[in-house]
Amino acid sequence: MSEVKLTIDYDQYEENVKMTELLEQLANSPEAADMTSLIIGDWGGSYENDSSDIVEALVRLNGRFPKLRKLFIGDMGFEECEVSWIMQSNIGPVLAAYPELTSLTIKGSSGLALDPARHEKLEELVIICGGLGSDVITSISNGSFPQLNKLELYLGVDNYGFDGSLDTILPLIEPGKFPKLTYLGLKDSELQDEIAIAVAEAPILDQLHTLDLSMGTLSDKGAEALLQSDKVKKLQHLDLSYHFMSDKMMLKWKQSGLNVNTSDQQEADDDEDYRFPALTE
């Protein structure tokens, strides 16, 4: 696999170098024809300049990257730009422009849209953010991804963009929604208990090998529903890392014999207002 990462450092930003220029240079290079993975890092002032110009360039140059299969837009650390500050745009046109794409990862949700949300061959969709808007969640649940086998969504908190409820999330787990799905991540949520209770008996578990409910505010309430579920017992892996479960509940999981990750236990607090997901800012 040939992978290329493009990023603009501080000096380049000060010199007014544009990510679109780097994409043009890449498109005209010998690497373009064989590149299978492209990572777009900090595009310079990502807290004030959105990704729309990058999307336009990727669409315009699609014929120059015939083997592109994996795309990551927004791969930057907090020292470059806090995740909640990353200005995204409508990424949907990229899906339409690259019909052979199999993996799309997006970091940052400010201004993010996914319209149209459809792709015949996409196998992996990951959105990393501190708060995912209900419009994006609804686009995905109403979209068409017949080959999707991994869906990983950081749901986050309302202070950073999550403006939905459990009812916004539930359509994602409706029977037949994603027929090839084997990995479902509904994580980093302030509604982790509600999600756990809803998912525990959902028919979609019958097709999964991994359920990822990590990085959120999961407590004994949601954990008990999972522990009592026969469907959960059939999973190959359950990720509950970063949680607010008690020592007693941790022992129950240890004795269950299930392949479950319960690492990174947070200090339990009876006041839910003081429980926070792992990634918010």
PENOR-V191306 format. One record per helix or strand. SS is the DSSP state (helix for helix, strand for strand). FROM is the first residue (numbers start at 1). TO is the last residue. If there is no record, write none. Layout:
# PENOR-V191306
SS:FROM:TO ; SS:FROM:TO
This chain:
# PENOR-V191306
strand:3:6 ; helix:10:14 ; helix:19:27 ; helix:30:34 ; strand:37:40 ; helix:52:60 ; helix:62:64 ; strand:70:73 ; helix:83:85 ; strand:87:87 ; strand:90:90 ; helix:92:97 ; strand:103:107 ; strand:110:110 ; strand:113:113 ; strand:118:118 ; strand:124:128 ; strand:131:131 ; helix:134:142 ; strand:144:144 ; strand:150:156 ; helix:158:160 ; helix:166:173 ; strand:183:189 ; helix:192:199 ; helix:203:207 ; strand:210:212 ; helix:220:227 ; helix:230:233 ; strand:237:239 ; strand:243:243 ; helix:247:256 ; strand:260:261 ; strand:265:265 ; helix:272:274
